[in-house]
């Protein structure tokens, strides 16, 4: 099945300040926060419609305004911050809502496949490309479309985690394996300030962890002090970042609970923040706001992998014993997560032969069975609305390994300790445009014959001295 994007608009001018202000307010409102302009952002967008079209931003703004067809999603969430009974109860509610949405999810998917198949445009793309507000680079589309992986049996991993945690009940029950996947059952000491007579902390508290990871990023020149980061704490939400101004500011949303995978998740999101901060201020707005998902996720996976190093964890203040336990678990977590996404891609392929919602659920049940997990088919089917995201991860792992191989070839196994390597990465990350800003363009920049000059040493010798981020507690929205 194919989807068609309109031809990209050729834009060379930078956006006026009021357009940057408009985009910032739209992003804030999308995150459930108030904009800063006196006039509602939606009204300003209507007034600037012609200007937005000239800048190649019409579809992007329509998406921010919610004018595109909404993605079906249950309002309930799986509560992973409560006890066993609470998890089970919230899971039943979550499943029930997802089950009621099955018909709507199937219509959403079939409409996009049908629209793609009906297109007669010569510039045909896979159906899931239609979910991107900007055209995707051709080479990245090819890599995303070719992404595949065998679906592994994950039950042994889940059961091993459950034994270590002393978990009662079936490890393969979905409300349990999702809890275990966060490292909730890992035998490590809790963060400072935790109650219940726990042993002394082995993991830094979240604010300290953020500060230290930001310090690591700044040490490598990845997050300039001028790029502000506003931190939101929201229970039972996935960690994610959202650009507000490019460059200038971003939002970092985190769940309220701190778990062993928090280090890895934070490192992953900081990689996205670095990509935001590296956008050239004078570049055309469409180039600044276009992110090749393959490059973005591959880059984040590269930095995320560093969090599995015991040396890296030691710099965060994690003791040697805990660092070894965490490193082992993070490797297992990657294997498990890759298996889940392999199932997503397998189901995407199988759905091409389905004609009804009932057939789609049968296909989802068959794929879920291959994982060895008790995975509700309606929840697996629901994940198809984000299949471009899962493809970006699966293809991103291979892209990450290619980048790492090049870095090792040029700078040795300890490339992450070489400033020349970080200078090369910064140069590649700061490039924008349909070619230079793509995953392929990143690799081209990386294999250039000469690396850019490294940054000079910062005046302050304290790696965590700069704290340009705000913190805000927020209820779930």
KOLMAR-107837 format. One record per atom (N, C-alpha, C): residue in three letters; x, y, z. Coordinates in pm, whole numbers, plus 50000, padded with zeros to 5 digits. Each point is the difference from the previous one (the first is absolute). Layout:
# KOLMAR-107837
ALAXYZ;...
***
This chain:
# KOLMAR-107837
UNK500844988250000;UNK499165011850000;UNK500895012450000;UNK499525010449938;UNK500825012049988;UNK499225012350041;UNK500745010150038;UNK499405013050032;UNK500755010549923;UNK499385011149979;UNK500615010449919;UNK500075013050078;UNK501155006049998;UNK500175013250057;UNK499975010249887;UNK499485011950026;UNK500135010449899;UNK501465003649981;UNK500315005349883;UNK501385003849973;UNK500475010150104;UNK501224998650051;UNK500485009250102;UNK500065014349946;UNK499655009350088;UNK500055014149963;UNK501435004950011;UNK500485006549896;UNK501365005350002;UNK500005013450072;UNK500635000550116;UNK500005012050082;UNK501445003650033;UNK500315012749990;UNK501355004350034;UNK500015010550111;UNK498875006550024;UNK499975010750099;UNK499824994550140;UNK500535007250098;UNK499774996550138;UNK498615004750040;UNK499464993750104;UNK498665003750046;UNK500075013250077;UNK499015008849979;UNK499945012150083;UNK499804996250146;UNK500305009450089;UNK499924997150143;UNK498604995950042;UNK498965006149937;UNK498654996650044;UNK499634985749962;UNK500624994449896;UNK499744986049965;UNK500674990850102;UNK501215003350041;UNK500664992250104;UNK499205000650130;UNK499465011850031;UNK499165001450120;UNK498754991449988;UNK499404999949882;UNK498794992049978;UNK500294985250019;UNK501064995149939;UNK500344985850013;UNK500294996450145;UNK500675008950072;UNK500304997550141;UNK498704998650081;UNK499055009049976;UNK498744999450075;UNK499194987649963;UNK500034996149873;UNK499294987949958;UNK500594987750068;UNK501314999650011;UNK500644988650065;UNK499684999750150;UNK500005011750064;UNK499655000650142;UNK498574995450023;UNK499085004849916;UNK498604996150016;UNK499804985149973;UNK500764994649908;UNK499924985649973;UNK500414992050123;UNK500915005650079;UNK500464993350121;UNK499105003050120;UNK498905007149977;UNK499085003350108;UNK500445011950083;UNK500885008349946;UNK500505011850069;UNK499515012649930;UNK499855011050071;UNK499525012449936;UNK501065006149909;UNK499555005449886;UNK500905007449914;UNK500275013750061;UNK500915007349937;UNK500405012950057;UNK499425011849927;UNK499424997749882;UNK499455011149923;UNK498645004450050;UNK499645012849984;UNK498705005050046;UNK498834994949916;UNK500284996249874;UNK498974995049910;UNK500154984849991;UNK498894992350007;UNK500104985449991;UNK500794995649877;UNK500814989750017;UNK500884995549893;UNK499204995749877;UNK498844993550020;UNK499204995449887;UNK499565011749913;UNK499615010950063;UNK499585011849924;UNK501175006149925;UNK501145000750064;UNK501195005449933;UNK500404991149883;UNK499834986850014;UNK500344990849891;UNK499105002549880;UNK498715002450024;UNK499085003049888;UNK500405013049932;UNK500385009850077;UNK500395012949943;UNK501284998949917;UNK500864990750038;UNK501304998449932;UNK499994988349901;UNK498824995549958;UNK499914988049917;UNK500835001049873;UNK499915011349929;UNK500755001549875;UNK501504999950026;UNK500405006650106;UNK501425000750034;UNK500534986250039;UNK499204992550075;UNK500404986550038;UNK500154991049878;UNK499105001849901;UNK500084992149878;UNK501295003249924;UNK500355012549993;UNK501235004049930;UNK501244994450068;UNK499924998450132;UNK501144994750076;UNK500024984850005;UNK498994993449941;UNK499964985450000;UNK499574994250133;UNK499215007550078;UNK499644995950135;UNK498524996750016;UNK499215000549893;UNK498554998650013;UNK499604986650062;UNK500534989249949;UNK499614986950052;UNK500474998050143;UNK501175005050031;UNK500534999050135;UNK499115007550099;UNK499605012149963;UNK499155007950089;UNK498624993550014;UNK499474994549891;UNK498724993050007;UNK500064988450099;UNK501134993150001;UNK500184989050094;UNK500035005250144;UNK500715011150022;UNK500075005750134;UNK498645004750048;UNK499175004649908;UNK498665004750035;UNK499004988650016;UNK500434987949969;UNK499094988750011;UNK498994999149888;UNK500315006049885;UNK499065000049888;UNK500084987349917;UNK501074992350015;UNK500084987149932;UNK499174989950078;UNK499674988949936;UNK499174989950066;UNK500674995250128;UNK499305000850114;UNK500634995950126;UNK500324985150003;UNK501084996750068;UNK500394986050015;UNK499174994050113;UNK499304988949977;UNK499214993850107;UNK500894995950117;UNK499575003450120;UNK500794996550119;UNK499094999550121;UNK500174990150087;UNK499214999650123;UNK500425010950096;UNK499075004650081;UNK500335010150101;UNK500684993650121;UNK499674987550027;UNK500604993050114;UNK501464996849970;UNK500784998550106;UNK501414996249986;UNK500294988550097;UNK501054992849972;UNK500464989650091;UNK500805006750111;UNK499544998750122;UNK500665006350114;UNK501154991150047;UNK501215004149966;UNK501204992450037;UNK500665005750125;UNK499325009350065;UNK500565006350120;UNK499244995650125;UNK499274988949989;UNK499224995050112;UNK500374985450027;UNK499244993550090;UNK500304986250035;UNK499384990249901;UNK500164987150030;UNK499554989549909;UNK498515001149969;UNK499185001950103;UNK498565000749978;UNK499635012549920;UNK500675011050030;UNK499745012349925;UNK500374998649853;UNK501134993249973;UNK500404997849862;UNK498964991449928;UNK499554989450067;UNK499044991049938;UNK498685007449969;UNK499535007950094;UNK498735007149981;UNK500105010349887;UNK501095007649999;UNK500155010149894;UNK500184993349864;UNK500644988349999;UNK500194992849874;UNK498654995449943;UNK499124995250085;UNK498704995649953;UNK499215011549940;UNK500075011650062;UNK499325011949946;UNK500605004149867;UNK501334999949995;UNK500745003849878;UNK499624990749885;UNK500004987050027;UNK499664990349896;UNK498565001749953;UNK499095002350095;UNK498605001649964;UNK499805011849906;UNK500675011150027;UNK499885011749913;UNK500634997249863;UNK501154993450000;UNK500654996749873;UNK499124990749917;UNK499324990750068;UNK499124990649930;UNK498855007449933;UNK499445009850070;UNK498905007949943;UNK500465008349880;UNK501295003249997;UNK500545008349892;UNK500474991749880;UNK499924986850008;UNK500574991549895;UNK499455003649863;UNK498685001549988;UNK499415003549871;UNK500525013349948;UNK500105009850090;UNK500495013249960;UNK501474999449958;UNK500804992350074;UNK501424998449965;UNK500124993549862;UNK499214989749975;UNK500074993249872;UNK499595009449886;UNK498965008050021;UNK499595009749896;UNK501125010249976;UNK500625004650107;UNK501105009849988;UNK501124994249914;UNK500354987350027;UNK501084993649924;UNK499614997449856;UNK498794994849978;UNK499594996649864;UNK499815012449914;UNK499545010950059;UNK499845012349923;UNK501355005049948;UNK501024998850082;UNK501335004549957;UNK500594990649896;UNK499794987450017;UNK500474990549899;UNK499245001849868;UNK498705002350012;UNK499205001749879;UNK500395012949926;UNK500205010850075;UNK500395012649937;UNK501354998749931;UNK500894992650064;UNK501324998049939;UNK499904991849874;UNK499204989350005;UNK499884991249883;UNK499285006549885;UNK499135010050029;UNK499245006649894;UNK500795010949930;UNK501135003750058;UNK500775011049942;UNK500644995749867;UNK500005009349906;UNK500644997449870;UNK501225008849979;UNK500395006750105;UNK501185008649991;UNK501234991449979;UNK500945005249923;UNK501224992349972;UNK500914999150122;UNK499845009850091;UNK500865000250118;UNK499324992250113;UNK499984986949988;UNK499294991650094;UNK500894995950117;UNK499424999850118;UNK500704996450121;UNK499164990150080;UNK500604992350090;UNK499224991050084;UNK498915007650077;UNK498924993050032;UNK498835006750058;UNK500325007550128;UNK500934994850081;UNK500285006350129;UNK500765013149987;UNK500505003149880;UNK500655013049979;UNK498995011450009;UNK498734996949975;UNK498985010250006;UNK499805005950138;UNK500554993550103;UNK499875005150136;UNK501085010150036;UNK500895002949906;UNK501045010050024;UNK499555013449941;UNK500185010750078;UNK499565013249954;UNK500905005549890;UNK501204994749986;UNK500935004449897;UNK500444987849919;UNK500365002049872;UNK500474988749919;UNK501244993550062;UNK500054986849993;UNK501144992650055;UNK501064997949893;UNK501295000150037;UNK501074997649904;UNK499854986349933;UNK500264999549871;UNK499824987849923;UNK500824988350055;UNK501265002650031;UNK500854989150048;UNK499494994950134;UNK499505009050085;UNK499484995650129;UNK498734991949982;UNK499145004049906;UNK498784992349973;UNK500374985849958;UNK501014998949915;UNK500444986749957;UNK500474991650117;UNK500785006050089;UNK500494992650116;UNK498874996650097;UNK499075009250017;UNK498864997550089;UNK499124988849946;UNK499785000349869;UNK499144989849938;UNK500654986250006;UNK501324999649993;UNK500714987250000;UNK500224994550141;UNK499705008350101;UNK500244995750138;UNK499164987850034;UNK500634990050054;UNK499314987950043;UNK500854993050103;UNK499374991650079;UNK500724992450101;UNK499134988350041;UNK500594988450030;UNK499194988650046;UNK499385003050136;UNK498814994950022;UNK499305002050127;UNK500504989550099;UNK500675004150107;UNK500564990350094;UNK499004996250110;UNK500254988650063;UNK499244996250119;UNK500625007550118;UNK499215008750062;UNK500515008550107;UNK499624995050139;UNK499334988650005;UNK499494995250129;UNK501134996750098;UNK501104994349951;UNK501084996350091;UNK500605012350067;UNK500145010849922;UNK500555012350058;UNK499075005550106;UNK498695000449969;UNK499025005050097;UNK500004991650126;UNK500094986849985;UNK499984991150116;UNK501265001450084;UNK501135002349935;UNK501255002050075;UNK499925012950081;UNK499455010649939;UNK499825012550074;UNK499064998050119;UNK498934992449977;UNK499024997750107;UNK500604992350117;UNK500844990149969;UNK500654992350107;UNK500905009150083;UNK500745008549931;UNK500905009150071;UNK499225009750089;UNK498805003749953;UNK499195009750074;UNK499154993650108;UNK499924986749999;UNK499124993250094;UNK498545002849968;UNK499705002149873;UNK498655003549957;UNK499064988250015;UNK498855002550057;UNK498974989850009;UNK499115001049877;UNK499564988849949;UNK499145000349881;UNK500814997849874;UNK499314999849889;UNK500614997049871;UNK500855011649949;UNK501264997349973;UNK500895010449947;UNK499565004549862;UNK499364990849924;UNK499625003349863;UNK498685007449991;UNK499305002050113;UNK498795008449999;UNK500425014149963;UNK499225006549913;UNK500445012849944;UNK500225010650107;UNK499165000450102;UNK500185010250104;UNK501254997250083;UNK500524987849989;UNK501254996850070;UNK501235002149913;UNK499974994949874;UNK501225001649922;UNK500285014649963;UNK498945008049988;UNK500245014349977;UNK500635006650123;UNK499604995550117;UNK500585005050125;UNK501464995650012;UNK500274987449968;UNK501364994750007;UNK500925006849898;UNK499445003949884;UNK500785006249895;UNK500605013450044;UNK499375006450097;UNK500525012650054;UNK501094997750104;UNK500294987350030;UNK501004997150101;UNK499465001450141;UNK498665000150013;UNK499395002050133;UNK500414989250098;UNK500204987849948;UNK500334989250091;UNK501494997950019;UNK500805008649941;UNK501454998450009;UNK500485002450142;UNK500904991450046;UNK500495001050137;UNK501115010450010;UNK499605012649997;UNK500965010850024;UNK499405009050106;UNK500865007250068;UNK499535009050105;UNK499305011949937;UNK499045005450071;UNK499165010549944;UNK500665013649997;UNK499345009849935;UNK500555013649994;UNK499955006850136;UNK500865009750017;UNK500045007350126;UNK498645006050031;UNK499634999750127;UNK498735005750039;UNK498874990049997;UNK500244987649954;UNK498954990049998;UNK499754995350142;UNK498764995650025;UNK499594996550135;UNK499904985050016;UNK499604995650117;UNK499744985950022;UNK501224992650053;UNK500975007250056;UNK501144993250058;UNK500904993449899;UNK500035005249876;UNK500864994249897;UNK501465002850032;UNK500924992349942;UNK501425002350023;UNK500455013249939;UNK501205004350030;UNK500505012749945;UNK499885000249848;UNK499855011849942;UNK499735001049857;UNK501164995549913;UNK499654993149890;UNK500994996349900;UNK499755007949872;UNK498785004949983;UNK499655008249884;UNK499805014350046;UNK500525009849927;UNK499785013950038;UNK498535003649989;UNK499505009350080;UNK498635004949982;UNK499875006749863;UNK498775001349952;UNK499805004249862;UNK500635013549969;UNK499785010150084;UNK500565013349970;UNK501524999549988;UNK500624992350088;UNK501464998749993;UNK500414992349875;UNK499224989749965;UNK500304992149880;UNK499905008849876;UNK498955008249992;UNK499845009049886;UNK501205009449991;UNK500365005950113;UNK501115009650001;UNK501304993549954;UNK500244987750047;UNK501254993449962;UNK500014995949853;UNK498874995249950;UNK499934996249858;UNK500095012349911;UNK499355010950040;UNK500125012449925;UNK501465004650001;UNK500664998350116;UNK501415003650008;UNK500854991949904;UNK499704986949988;UNK500714991649904;UNK499795005149857;UNK498755003549968;UNK499705004949866;UNK500715013149972;UNK500005008950099;UNK500685013049982;UNK501514998149987;UNK500524990350073;UNK501454997449994;UNK500454996549859;UNK499104993849923;UNK500314996249863;UNK499475010149899;UNK499525011450048;UNK499525010549910;UNK498684996849933;UNK499224990750056;UNK498764995949935;UNK498805008450039;UNK500075006850112;UNK498855007650048;UNK500465013750045;UNK500065009649908;UNK500485013550035;UNK499185005950115;UNK500645007450089;UNK499285005950114;UNK498825008849958;UNK500065005649878;UNK498915008749955;UNK498724992649966;UNK500074986949988;UNK498794992249969;UNK499354995750131;UNK498845005650029;UNK499334997650128;UNK499154987349992;UNK499964992950111;UNK499234987650009;UNK499045001150119;UNK498724998749972;UNK498995000150105;UNK499594985550029;UNK500144995950124;UNK499744986150038;UNK498614998850062;UNK499204990849946;UNK498664997250051;UNK499984986150060;UNK499374998450116;UNK499854986950062;UNK498544996049993;UNK499694989149929;UNK498634995749982;UNK499914984950023;UNK499134995650091;UNK499964985750034;UNK499554991449883;UNK500594988249991;UNK499604989949902;UNK499995005049856;UNK500995008049967;UNK500175004649863;UNK501384995949953;UNK500164997249872;UNK501354996749950;UNK500875012549999;UNK501304998050015;UNK500915011449988;UNK500005004749855;UNK500025012949981;UNK500005005549865;UNK500465014450004;UNK500455005049885;UNK500375013949987;UNK499185006449889;UNK499845013050010;UNK499265007449899;UNK500705013349976;UNK500395003049876;UNK500635013049975;UNK498985011350012;UNK500445011150052;UNK499155012050009;UNK500535010649904;UNK501285002950010;UNK500685008849905;UNK501244992749950;UNK500265001149871;UNK501154993249941;UNK500935010149934;UNK501195002150062;UNK500374995750135;UNK499415009650102;UNK500174997150128;UNK499545009250103;UNK499434993250122;UNK499004991249982;UNK499414993750118;UNK499264987449962;UNK499884991050099;UNK499304987349982;UNK499324996350131;UNK499044990849988;UNK499354994050117;UNK500524985850016;UNK500244995950124;UNK500374986350033;UNK498984994850099;UNK499194990349957;UNK498964994450086;UNK500454986350050;UNK499874997950132;UNK500464987750062;UNK498924994550093;UNK499924986850015;UNK499104994550100;UNK500485003650140;UNK499094999950096;UNK500385004150135;UNK500854989550069;UNK499824987349964;UNK500774989450066;UNK501394998849939;UNK501014998350086;UNK501374997849955;UNK500274984950006;UNK500424994349888;UNK500294985849994;UNK501414998049945;UNK500524987850003;UNK501354997649947;UNK500185004149854;UNK498944999949919;UNK500175003949861;UNK499955015149981;UNK499755007550107;UNK499915014549988;UNK501295005849944;UNK501154994450040;UNK501285004949948;UNK500034998849848;UNK499594988549950;UNK500024997649855;UNK498995008849929;UNK498795001150056;UNK498985008349936;UNK500425014649995;UNK500585004950109;UNK500455013950003;UNK501095002449896;UNK500944990949991;UNK501085001449902;UNK499435000349859;UNK499014991449973;UNK499354999749869;UNK499345013449969;UNK499265005450097;UNK499315012749976;UNK500975011749989;UNK501104999550075;UNK500995010649989;UNK500645000149861;UNK500104988349937;UNK500494999549863;UNK499055007749907;UNK498704998250022;UNK499035007749919;UNK500125014950030;UNK500205003550126;UNK500185014150035;UNK501235005849930;UNK501074992149992;UNK501205004549931;UNK499725002749853;UNK499164991749940;UNK499635002249861;UNK499205012849986;UNK499115002750096;UNK499255012749997;UNK500965011950009;UNK500924999150096;UNK500895011250027;UNK500985002549885;UNK500244989949917;UNK500995001449892;UNK499415006049873;UNK498685002249996;UNK499385005849880;UNK500565013949973;UNK500495002949880;UNK500535013349970;UNK498875010450002;UNK500175010650076;UNK498955010150016;UNK499635006449867;UNK500955001049906;UNK499725006849874;UNK499484990949891;UNK499824987250028;UNK499524990649898;UNK498535002449972;UNK499514996649880;UNK498575001149971;UNK499184992450103;UNK498835005250036;UNK499224993550107;UNK499644985649972;UNK499674996749875;UNK499654986149970;UNK501184990850025;UNK501225004849971;UNK501204991950026;UNK500234998650151;UNK499765010850074;UNK500224999450145;UNK499024990550068;UNK498784999249947;UNK498974991950065;UNK499854986149939;UNK500814996849900;UNK499964986749941;UNK501034991150068;UNK499544988650052;UNK500904990450064;UNK499834986649929;UNK501084995149942;UNK499994986649943;UNK499884990250116;UNK498904992450009;UNK499834991250116;UNK501084989450013;UNK500564995649888;UNK501084990150006;UNK501235006050064;UNK500385012149958;UNK501165006650059;UNK499755003350146;UNK498805005350031;UNK499705004250137;UNK500064988350097;UNK499344988949965;UNK499984988750093;UNK501354992750001;UNK500654999049884;UNK501314993649998;UNK501015007650084;UNK499975013349991;UNK500895008450080;UNK499704998450149;UNK498714999950035;UNK499634998450141;UNK500404986250052;UNK499904989849915;UNK500414986650042;UNK501514999150018;UNK500755007749922;UNK501455000350016;UNK500375005450137;UNK499385011350039;UNK500325005850131;UNK499414991850113;UNK498824994249976;UNK499384991450101;UNK500914988350034;UNK500674994749901;UNK500874988550023;UNK501145003250096;UNK500425012650002;UNK501075003950093;UNK499574998250144;UNK498685001150025;UNK499504998750137;UNK500184986050054;UNK500254990449911;UNK500234986350044;UNK501454997350037;UNK500835010249994;UNK501414998550036;UNK500185002150150;UNK500714990950066;UNK500235001650143;UNK500815012750030;UNK500905003849909;UNK500785012250020;UNK499105012249995;UNK499055000149906;UNK499065011149988;UNK499145000950126;UNK499514988650047;UNK499154999850119;UNK500795004650123;UNK501274996750004;UNK500835004350112;UNK500115015250005;UNK500075006449881;UNK500085014649997;UNK498715006450049;UNK498914992450000;UNK498725005050052;UNK499874997650150;UNK501024994050060;UNK499964997650143;UNK499424986650039;UNK499874990749903;UNK499484986750028;UNK501164991150044;UNK499814992750111;UNK501084991750049;UNK500284988249906;UNK501184994150014;UNK500474989849906;UNK499074988049991;UNK499534995150115;UNK499144988250000;UNK498685002849929;UNK499395011550032;UNK498735003549937;UNK500195002649852;UNK501125006249961;UNK500275002949859;UNK500054987149920;UNK500614989550056;UNK500074987249929;UNK498614993949984;UNK499175000950104;UNK498634994849991;UNK499195007849897;UNK500135013250003;UNK499275008349905;UNK500444997449857;UNK501294999049977;UNK500514997849864;UNK499454987049943;UNK499974989650082;UNK499474987149954;UNK498515001149969;UNK499265006750088;UNK498565001349978;UNK499705008449876;UNK500745010849977;UNK499745008549885;UNK500234992549869;UNK500984991049999;UNK500204991749880;UNK498814990749979;UNK499484994350109;UNK498834991349990;UNK498775007949958;UNK499885012250052;UNK498865008549964;UNK500005003249852;UNK501185002649943;UNK500065002749857;UNK499554987849920;UNK500474988250039;UNK499584987749932;UNK498484998550006;UNK499425002450115;UNK498574998450020;UNK499235010349915;UNK500425012550007;UNK499315010549925;UNK500114997849849;UNK501154995549955;UNK500154997149857;UNK499074988649958;UNK499794990550089;UNK499074989149971;UNK498575005049986;UNK499605009250086;UNK498655005749991;UNK499815007349867;UNK501015007649960;UNK499885007549875;UNK500084991049878;UNK500714988950011;UNK499994990249892;UNK498584994749980;UNK499274998250110;UNK498614995749991;UNK499145010649931;UNK500255012850029;UNK499265010849933;UNK500184999449849;UNK501244998049956;UNK500274999649857;UNK499424987649935;UNK500024988850073;UNK499404987649947;UNK498505001849982;UNK499355006550095;UNK498565002249989;UNK499695009749886;UNK500825010249981;UNK499805009349889;UNK499964992349868;UNK500914990649983;UNK500024992049877;UNK498774991149990;UNK499594994050111;UNK498864990849997;UNK498685007349975;UNK499895012450046;UNK498745007349984;UNK499685003049854;UNK501004999749914;UNK499755002649858;UNK499034989749942;UNK499934988250058;UNK499094989749950;UNK498684999250074;UNK499785008950097;UNK498764999750079;UNK498935008849935;UNK498764996050016;UNK498885007649942;UNK499045005350106;UNK500034994750119;UNK499085004350105;UNK500765001950131;UNK499355006750096;UNK500605001950131;UNK500214986750070;UNK499064990649978;UNK500144986850062;UNK501234992949947;UNK500255000849870;UNK501204993949943;UNK501265006850053;UNK499935013250019;UNK501165007350052;UNK500324995450143;UNK498964997850082;UNK500234995250136;UNK500584985950000;UNK499544991649906;UNK500564986549990;UNK501485000649963;UNK500345008949909;UNK501405001649961;UNK500835004950119;UNK499455009550076;UNK500705005250118;UNK500194989050104;UNK498994991550019;UNK500104988950096;UNK501124990549960;UNK500104997149871;UNK501034990849953;UNK501405005850021;UNK500165012849971;UNK501315006450020;UNK500355000550148;UNK499015003850083;UNK500245000850144;UNK500414986450056;UNK499404989349950;UNK500344986650048;UNK501464996849975;UNK500555005149891;UNK501404997549967;UNK500975005950101;UNK499555010250077;UNK500875006150100;UNK500044992250130;UNK499054990650016;UNK499924992550125;UNK499415008050113;UNK499485012049969;UNK499435008850101;UNK498485000249988;UNK499335002550111;UNK498555001849996;UNK499735014649964;UNK500005002549870;UNK499925013649945;UNK498625001349936;UNK499165008950054;UNK498655001649949;UNK500045004249853;UNK499344992749910;UNK500075003349857;UNK499495014049969;UNK499015004850076;UNK499495013549974;UNK501045010750032;UNK500864997150100;UNK501065009550033;UNK501144999549899;UNK500304988149951;UNK501014998749895;UNK499525006849873;UNK498734998349966;UNK499455006549881;UNK500035015250015;UNK499725004950119;UNK500015014350025;UNK501375006149972;UNK501064992550024;UNK501355005049976;UNK500285002449851;UNK499174994649912;UNK500205002049857;UNK499845014549958;UNK499315007950082;UNK499855014249968;UNK501345007450013;UNK501004993350058;UNK501345006150015;UNK501064991649930;UNK499614993249893;UNK500944990649938;UNK501215007149939;UNK499855012549956;UNK501175007449951;UNK501025001550113;UNK499535002550121;UNK500895001350115;UNK500754986950026;UNK499284988849998;UNK500654987050025;UNK500994996649888;UNK499655003249876;UNK500954997649890;UNK501265008450019;UNK499825012250049;UNK501155008750021;UNK500964994250102;UNK499454993350101;UNK500854993550099;UNK500714987849941;UNK499234991249936;UNK500604987649948;UNK501105003349899;UNK499715009149907;UNK501045004249905;UNK501085008150069;UNK499625007350105;UNK500955008350073;UNK501084992150071;UNK499674988050047;UNK501034991750063;UNK501104996649901;UNK499624996349877;UNK501004996749899;UNK500815012449963;UNK499315011449987;UNK500695012649967;UNK500975003750113;UNK499554998650124;UNK500865002850115;UNK501274991649995;UNK499864987249969;UNK501174991249996;UNK500975004149890;UNK499455004949887;UNK500865004849892;UNK500795012250045;UNK499325009450068;UNK500675012050051;UNK501074996250101;UNK499674991050091;UNK500954996050102;UNK501224993149938;UNK499794991849898;UNK501114993349932;UNK500945010349939;UNK499435010549940;UNK500835010549941;UNK500775007550108;UNK499355002950112;UNK500685007150108;UNK501144991750059;UNK499764987250016;UNK501044991150053;UNK501184999149902;UNK499684999349870;UNK501064999149899;UNK500895012550001;UNK499375011550025;UNK500765012549996;UNK500665003650132;UNK499314996650111;UNK500475005050129;UNK500274988950104;UNK499754987649964;UNK500254989050093;UNK498784996650085;UNK500134989350079;UNK498884995250081;UNK499505010450099;UNK500885008750044;UNK499625010350098;UNK499725013349930;UNK499304999349888;UNK499735012149923;UNK499255010550081;UNK499164995750094;UNK499195009550078;UNK500865008550093;UNK501284996650014;UNK500905008050083;UNK500855009549915;UNK499775000049869;UNK500785008549909;UNK499195012149957;UNK500515011850028;UNK499305012349962;UNK499875001249849;UNK501004994549926;UNK499915000649854;UNK498774992549948;UNK499674989150067;UNK498814992349960;UNK498745008250024;UNK499915006750113;UNK498825008150029;UNK499915012049906;UNK501135005649962;UNK499995011049903;UNK499414995449867;UNK500374987949959;UNK499484994549875;UNK498504997550011;UNK499564994750113;UNK498584997550021;UNK499215012950003;UNK500535010350065;UNK499305013050004;UNK499855005849861;UNK501044998749921;UNK499955005349864;UNK498924992849918;UNK499954986850010;UNK499004992449926;UNK498595002950051;UNK499865001550131;UNK498685002250059;UNK499445013749965;UNK500885009849979;UNK499545013749974;UNK499605002549856;UNK500094990149914;UNK499655001949859;UNK498504998149978;UNK499435008249914;UNK498584999149968;UNK499824999549849;UNK498764998149959;UNK499714999349857;UNK499634985849960;UNK499374998449883;UNK499534986849956;UNK501094989349992;UNK501235004149967;UNK501094990349987;UNK500935000650121;UNK500545011850029;UNK500975001350109;UNK499394996650135;UNK498695002750017;UNK499354997550127;UNK499434986150013;UNK500294991349906;UNK499464986450003;UNK500974990450069;UNK499534987850022;UNK500864989650057;UNK501194997349909;UNK499754999849868;UNK501094997849906;UNK500985011750002;UNK499485012250011;UNK500865011850008;UNK500874999950124;UNK499464995050110;UNK500774998950123;UNK501184990749979;UNK499754988549936;UNK501084990449975;UNK501055005949908;UNK499555007749900;UNK500945006449907;UNK500915009750075;UNK499395008050090;UNK500795009550078;UNK500974992850092;UNK499584988650050;UNK500814992550094;UNK501234993949934;UNK499864996649873;UNK501104993449930;UNK500865010049923;UNK499775012950024;UNK500825010249934;UNK501464998050038;UNK500885004549912;UNK501434997450021;UNK500575007550119;UNK499435011450035;UNK500545007850110;UNK498895003750097;UNK500314999850127;UNK499025003450103;UNK500105014750033;UNK498895006450040;UNK500065014050042;UNK500805001550128;UNK500445012050026;UNK500815002450119;UNK499164997850125;UNK500584993650103;UNK499264998050124;UNK499785013150074;UNK499025000150091;UNK499755011850081;UNK501145002250096;UNK500195012750038;UNK500975002850104;UNK499464995750135;UNK500854998550097;UNK499594996150134;UNK499145011050062;UNK498874996650064;UNK499225010250067;UNK500785005850117;UNK499685012550033;UNK500725006650108;UNK499794992650132;UNK498744995950026;UNK499724993050125;UNK500484985649992;UNK500664995350103;UNK500444986150003;UNK498964991050065;UNK498915005850050;UNK498934992250061;UNK499034995849889;UNK499934986949969;UNK499204995649885;UNK498515002250019;UNK499545002250122;UNK498575001550022;UNK499645014350045;UNK500865009549966;UNK499805013650049;UNK498835007049934;UNK499714996649876;UNK498955007149926;UNK498674992950017;UNK499005006850053;UNK498694994150025;UNK498935008349930;UNK500015000449869;UNK498995007649927;UNK498834990949970;UNK499264996450103;UNK498754992849979;UNK499045003450114;UNK498734999549969;UNK498965002750098;UNK499334986950035;UNK499374999650115;UNK499314987850043;UNK498575003550037;UNK499084991549961;UNK498605002650030;UNK499284986850025;UNK499274999350110;UNK499164988550026;UNK498675002549931;UNK499474989949933;UNK498735001549930;UNK499214987350014;UNK498695001450018;UNK499144988350004;UNK499824994449862;UNK499524987949991;UNK499734993949870;UNK498925007749929;UNK500115000949867;UNK499065007949922;UNK499314991449898;
***
